[in-house]
Amino acid sequence: MLYLLAFIGAVTLAVLLWKGFGPSAHTHPGRALGPDDDPEFLWKVDREVHRRRTEGPAAPDQDPGD
């Protein structure tokens, strides 16, 4: 009988430790993504960089007084 109680206590302790420190204990499902983690933002930045490269070098600003 004593072994059965010890087994139940050990299983209970293991379950509580698993719930407290298990793999899902440190995830943040509702965490907001920053711009550098957002795939859509990165895609837009990459598209803008590609667009600027394909347009060629920017024309130098001309002085209006010339």
N, CA, C and O atoms as a MOPAC input file, in Angstrom:
PM7 MOZYME 1SCF
protein

 N      0.82300 1    -1.20300 1     0.00000 1
 C      0.00000 1     0.00000 1     0.00000 1
 C      0.86300 1     1.26100 1     0.00000 1
 O      0.54500 1     2.25100 1    -0.65800 1
 N      1.95700 1     1.20000 1     0.75100 1
 C      2.85900 1     2.35100 1     0.81600 1
 C      3.50100 1     2.62400 1    -0.54000 1
 O      3.70700 1     3.77800 1    -0.91600 1
 N      3.81700 1     1.55300 1    -1.27100 1
 C      4.41700 1     1.71100 1    -2.60500 1
 C      3.42500 1     2.34100 1    -3.57700 1
 O      3.81400 1     3.13400 1    -4.43400 1
 N      2.17000 1     1.99800 1    -3.45000 1
 C      1.14100 1     2.57900 1    -4.30800 1
 C      1.00100 1     4.07200 1    -4.05100 1
 O      0.89600 1     4.84700 1    -5.00100 1
 N      0.99600 1     4.49000 1    -2.80300 1
 C      0.92700 1     5.91300 1    -2.48200 1
 C      2.16800 1     6.66000 1    -2.96000 1
 O      2.06500 1     7.78600 1    -3.44500 1
 N      3.33700 1     6.04100 1    -2.82800 1
 C      4.57200 1     6.66300 1    -3.31100 1
 C      4.54800 1     6.80200 1    -4.82800 1
 O      4.99800 1     7.81100 1    -5.37100 1
 N      4.02200 1     5.78600 1    -5.51200 1
 C      3.90900 1     5.84200 1    -6.97200 1
 C      2.95800 1     6.95000 1    -7.40500 1
 O      3.26600 1     7.70100 1    -8.33100 1
 N      1.81000 1     7.06200 1    -6.75100 1
 C      0.83900 1     8.11500 1    -7.08500 1
 C      1.44300 1     9.49100 1    -6.80800 1
 O      1.23800 1    10.42000 1    -7.59000 1
 N      2.17400 1     9.63300 1    -5.72500 1
 C      2.83200 1    10.90200 1    -5.42300 1
 C      3.90100 1    11.24600 1    -6.44600 1
 O      4.03200 1    12.40500 1    -6.84000 1
 N      4.66900 1    10.25100 1    -6.88100 1
 C      5.72000 1    10.48700 1    -7.88000 1
 C      5.11300 1    10.88100 1    -9.22300 1
 O      5.62400 1    11.77500 1    -9.89800 1
 N      4.02300 1    10.21800 1    -9.61300 1
 C      3.35800 1    10.55600 1   -10.88000 1
 C      2.77800 1    11.96100 1   -10.80300 1
 O      2.88600 1    12.73100 1   -11.75700 1
 N      2.17000 1    12.29700 1    -9.68500 1
 C      1.61200 1    13.63900 1    -9.51500 1
 C      2.70200 1    14.69600 1    -9.58000 1
 O      2.53000 1    15.73300 1   -10.22100 1
 N      3.80800 1    14.44100 1    -8.92600 1
 C      4.92800 1    15.38000 1    -8.95900 1
 C      5.48800 1    15.52300 1   -10.37500 1
 O      5.80800 1    16.63200 1   -10.80400 1
 N      5.60600 1    14.42000 1   -11.09300 1
 C      6.11300 1    14.46500 1   -12.47100 1
 C      5.18400 1    15.27500 1   -13.37600 1
 O      5.64800 1    16.05800 1   -14.20400 1
 N      3.87100 1    15.08500 1   -13.21500 1
 C      2.90900 1    15.83600 1   -14.03800 1
 C      2.97700 1    17.32300 1   -13.71900 1
 O      2.94800 1    18.15100 1   -14.62900 1
 N      3.06400 1    17.66600 1   -12.46300 1
 C      3.14500 1    19.08200 1   -12.08600 1
 C      4.42800 1    19.72800 1   -12.60100 1
 O      4.40700 1    20.86500 1   -13.07400 1
 N      5.53800 1    19.00800 1   -12.51000 1
 C      6.79100 1    19.55300 1   -13.04300 1
 C      6.73100 1    19.69400 1   -14.56200 1
 O      7.23600 1    20.66900 1   -15.11800 1
 N      6.11600 1    18.72300 1   -15.23100 1
 C      5.99500 1    18.79300 1   -16.69000 1
 C      5.14600 1    19.99900 1   -17.09600 1
 O      5.48400 1    20.71300 1   -18.04000 1
 N      4.05100 1    20.21800 1   -16.38300 1
 C      3.18600 1    21.37200 1   -16.68700 1
 C      3.90000 1    22.69800 1   -16.41100 1
 O      3.70500 1    23.67400 1   -17.13500 1
 N      4.71500 1    22.72700 1   -15.37700 1
 C      5.39000 1    23.96500 1   -15.00800 1
 C      6.60500 1    24.28400 1   -15.84200 1
 O      6.86900 1    25.44800 1   -16.14100 1
 N      7.35900 1    23.24900 1   -16.22700 1
 C      8.62500 1    23.48400 1   -16.91800 1
 C      8.73000 1    22.76100 1   -18.24800 1
 O      9.82100 1    22.67100 1   -18.80900 1
 N      7.64000 1    22.25000 1   -18.75900 1
 C      7.65300 1    21.49800 1   -20.00500 1
 C      7.88800 1    22.38400 1   -21.21700 1
 O      8.07300 1    23.59300 1   -21.07500 1
 N      7.88300 1    21.79700 1   -22.40000 1
 C      8.18700 1    22.55100 1   -23.62500 1
 C      7.19900 1    23.67900 1   -23.92500 1
 O      7.59500 1    24.67600 1   -24.52900 1
 N      5.96100 1    23.56300 1   -23.53700 1
 C      4.99900 1    24.61400 1   -23.84900 1
 C      4.94900 1    25.70300 1   -22.78200 1
 O      4.15800 1    26.64000 1   -22.89800 1
 N      5.77500 1    25.59800 1   -21.75200 1
 C      5.73200 1    26.57900 1   -20.66700 1
 C      6.31900 1    27.92300 1   -21.08400 1
 O      5.97500 1    28.94700 1   -20.49300 1
 N      7.19000 1    27.94500 1   -22.08100 1
 C      7.89100 1    29.17700 1   -22.43800 1
 C      7.41800 1    29.77000 1   -23.75600 1
 O      8.03400 1    30.71300 1   -24.25200 1
 N      6.36300 1    29.25800 1   -24.32800 1
 C      5.85400 1    29.82700 1   -25.57300 1
 C      4.86600 1    30.94200 1   -25.26400 1
 O      4.18100 1    30.91800 1   -24.24100 1
 N      4.80400 1    31.90700 1   -26.15400 1
 C      3.90500 1    33.04100 1   -26.00200 1
 C      3.00400 1    33.08200 1   -27.24100 1
 O      3.34400 1    33.73800 1   -28.22600 1
 N      1.86500 1    32.39100 1   -27.20400 1
 C      1.04300 1    32.30800 1   -28.40600 1
 C      0.46900 1    33.65000 1   -28.86000 1
 O      0.24200 1    33.83500 1   -30.05500 1
 N      0.23000 1    34.58100 1   -27.95300 1
 C     -0.34200 1    35.86300 1   -28.32600 1
 C      0.70900 1    36.94100 1   -28.50600 1
 O      0.37500 1    38.12600 1   -28.50900 1
 N      1.96800 1    36.56100 1   -28.65600 1
 C      3.05600 1    37.51600 1   -28.75200 1
 C      2.97600 1    38.28700 1   -30.06600 1
 O      2.76300 1    37.69800 1   -31.12600 1
 N      3.14500 1    39.57600 1   -29.99300 1
 C      3.13000 1    40.41200 1   -31.18800 1
 C      4.47600 1    40.31300 1   -31.89600 1
 O      5.52600 1    40.26100 1   -31.25500 1
 N      4.43100 1    40.28800 1   -33.20700 1
 C      5.64900 1    40.23300 1   -33.99900 1
 C      6.15200 1    41.64400 1   -34.26900 1
 O      5.36800 1    42.55400 1   -34.53900 1
 N      7.43700 1    41.81100 1   -34.19500 1
 C      8.04300 1    43.07300 1   -34.57200 1
 C      8.17000 1    43.14600 1   -36.08200 1
 O      8.00100 1    42.12900 1   -36.75400 1
 N      8.46000 1    44.30800 1   -36.63600 1
 C      8.56500 1    44.42400 1   -38.09300 1
 C      9.64500 1    43.51600 1   -38.68300 1
 O      9.49600 1    43.03300 1   -39.80600 1
 N     10.71400 1    43.28100 1   -37.95000 1
 C     11.76600 1    42.45100 1   -38.50100 1
 C     11.43300 1    40.96400 1   -38.44100 1
 O     12.18200 1    40.15000 1   -38.98100 1
 N     10.33400 1    40.59100 1   -37.80100 1
 C      9.88000 1    39.20300 1   -37.76100 1
 C      8.68400 1    38.95800 1   -38.67100 1
 O      8.29400 1    37.80900 1   -38.88000 1
 N      8.10500 1    40.00800 1   -39.20700 1
 C      6.89100 1    39.90400 1   -39.99900 1
 C      7.24700 1    39.58500 1   -41.45100 1
 O      7.89900 1    40.39700 1   -42.10800 1
 N      6.83800 1    38.42900 1   -41.96900 1
 C      7.19900 1    38.06100 1   -43.34300 1
 C      6.65000 1    39.03000 1   -44.38600 1
 O      7.30800 1    39.28300 1   -45.39500 1
 N      5.46600 1    39.57100 1   -44.16100 1
 C      4.89400 1    40.50700 1   -45.13100 1
 C      5.71700 1    41.80000 1   -45.19100 1
 O      5.95600 1    42.33200 1   -46.27500 1
 N      6.14500 1    42.30100 1   -44.04000 1
 C      6.96600 1    43.51000 1   -43.99700 1
 C      8.30100 1    43.26400 1   -44.70900 1
 O      8.75600 1    44.10300 1   -45.48600 1
 N      8.92200 1    42.12400 1   -44.44500 1
 C     10.19800 1    41.82000 1   -45.09200 1
 C     10.03300 1    41.69200 1   -46.59600 1
 O     10.91200 1    42.10000 1   -47.35400 1
 N      8.90800 1    41.12500 1   -47.03800 1
 C      8.66300 1    41.00800 1   -48.46800 1
 C      8.52200 1    42.39000 1   -49.10400 1
 O      9.04500 1    42.63100 1   -50.19200 1
 N      7.81500 1    43.29700 1   -48.42500 1
 C      7.65000 1    44.65700 1   -48.95900 1
 C      8.98600 1    45.38900 1   -49.03100 1
 O      9.25300 1    46.09600 1   -50.00200 1
 N      9.82000 1    45.22700 1   -48.01900 1
 C     11.12800 1    45.87700 1   -48.02300 1
 C     11.97900 1    45.32200 1   -49.15900 1
 O     12.64200 1    46.08100 1   -49.86500 1
 N     11.96600 1    44.00100 1   -49.33900 1
 C     12.74100 1    43.38600 1   -50.41100 1
 C     12.24800 1    43.85400 1   -51.77200 1
 O     13.05300 1    44.09800 1   -52.67100 1
 N     10.94200 1    43.98000 1   -51.93400 1
 C     10.38200 1    44.45700 1   -53.19700 1
 C     10.80700 1    45.89800 1   -53.46900 1
 O     11.13700 1    46.24400 1   -54.60300 1
 N     10.80100 1    46.74000 1   -52.43300 1
 C     11.20700 1    48.13700 1   -52.59500 1
 C     12.68900 1    48.23900 1   -52.96000 1
 O     13.06000 1    49.03900 1   -53.81900 1
 N     13.52900 1    47.44200 1   -52.32000 1
 C     14.95900 1    47.45200 1   -52.63800 1
 C     15.17800 1    47.00100 1   -54.07500 1
 O     15.96900 1    47.59800 1   -54.80400 1
 N     14.47700 1    45.94600 1   -54.48300 1
 C     14.61000 1    45.46200 1   -55.85300 1
 C     14.13800 1    46.52100 1   -56.85300 1
 O     14.76300 1    46.71000 1   -57.89600 1
 N     13.03500 1    47.21200 1   -56.53600 1
 C     12.52400 1    48.25200 1   -57.42900 1
 C     13.54200 1    49.38500 1   -57.58200 1
 O     13.75600 1    49.89300 1   -58.68200 1
 N     14.16000 1    49.77200 1   -56.47500 1
 C     15.14200 1    50.86000 1   -56.55600 1
 C     16.38300 1    50.45100 1   -57.34300 1
 O     16.97700 1    51.27600 1   -58.03600 1
 N     16.77600 1    49.18500 1   -57.23900 1
 C     17.95500 1    48.72000 1   -57.98800 1
 C     17.67300 1    48.65200 1   -59.48300 1
 O     18.55200 1    48.95100 1   -60.29200 1
 N     16.45900 1    48.26300 1   -59.85900 1
 C     16.14300 1    48.13800 1   -61.27900 1
 C     15.92100 1    49.48700 1   -61.93600 1
 O     16.03800 1    49.59100 1   -63.15700 1
 N     15.60500 1    50.52200 1   -61.17200 1
 C     15.42300 1    51.85700 1   -61.74400 1
 C     16.75900 1    52.49800 1   -62.11400 1
 O     16.78600 1    53.47800 1   -62.85900 1
 N     17.83700 1    51.97200 1   -61.61900 1
 C     19.14800 1    52.53600 1   -61.89300 1
 C     19.51600 1    53.56600 1   -60.84600 1
 O     18.74500 1    53.84400 1   -59.92800 1
 N     20.70700 1    54.12900 1   -60.99600 1
 C     21.11800 1    55.13300 1   -60.01300 1
 C     20.25200 1    56.37200 1   -60.09000 1
 O     19.82100 1    56.78100 1   -61.16700 1
 N     20.00900 1    56.95000 1   -58.96000 1
 C     19.18400 1    58.15500 1   -58.90500 1
 C     19.93300 1    59.31200 1   -59.55200 1
 O     21.15200 1    59.43200 1   -59.42800 1
 N     19.18200 1    60.15900 1   -60.24100 1
 C     19.77500 1    61.32100 1   -60.88200 1
 C     20.22200 1    62.30400 1   -59.80300 1
 O     19.49700 1    62.51400 1   -58.83000 1
 N     21.39400 1    62.90600 1   -59.95300 1
 C     21.82700 1    63.88200 1   -58.94200 1
 C     20.90200 1    65.09600 1   -58.96400 1
 O     20.41800 1    65.51000 1   -60.01700 1
 N     20.67600 1    65.63700 1   -57.81000 1
 C     19.82700 1    66.82100 1   -57.71600 1
 C     20.52000 1    67.99500 1   -58.40300 1
 O     21.70400 1    68.25600 1   -58.19000 1
 N     19.75500 1    68.68700 1   -59.22400 1
 C     20.32500 1    69.84100 1   -59.89800 1
 C     20.02500 1    71.09500 1   -59.09800 1
 O     18.95700 1    71.23200 1   -58.50100 1
 N     20.99000 1    72.00900 1   -59.09800 1
 C     20.82000 1    73.25600 1   -58.39200 1
 C     19.87400 1    74.14500 1   -59.17900 1
 O     20.12800 1    74.39900 1   -60.35600 1
 N     18.77700 1    74.63600 1   -58.57000 1
 C     17.82300 1    75.45700 1   -59.31800 1
 C     18.40500 1    76.78100 1   -59.79000 1
 O     17.82000 1    77.43200 1   -60.65500 1
 N     19.52400 1    77.18800 1   -59.25200 1
 C     20.11500 1    78.46800 1   -59.64600 1
 C     20.92500 1    78.37900 1   -60.92600 1
 O     21.36300 1    79.41300 1   -61.43000 1
 N     21.14500 1    77.19300 1   -61.47200 1
 C     21.97100 1    77.06500 1   -62.69800 1
 C     21.22400 1    77.43600 1   -63.90900 1
 O     21.77000 1    77.38300 1   -65.01200 1

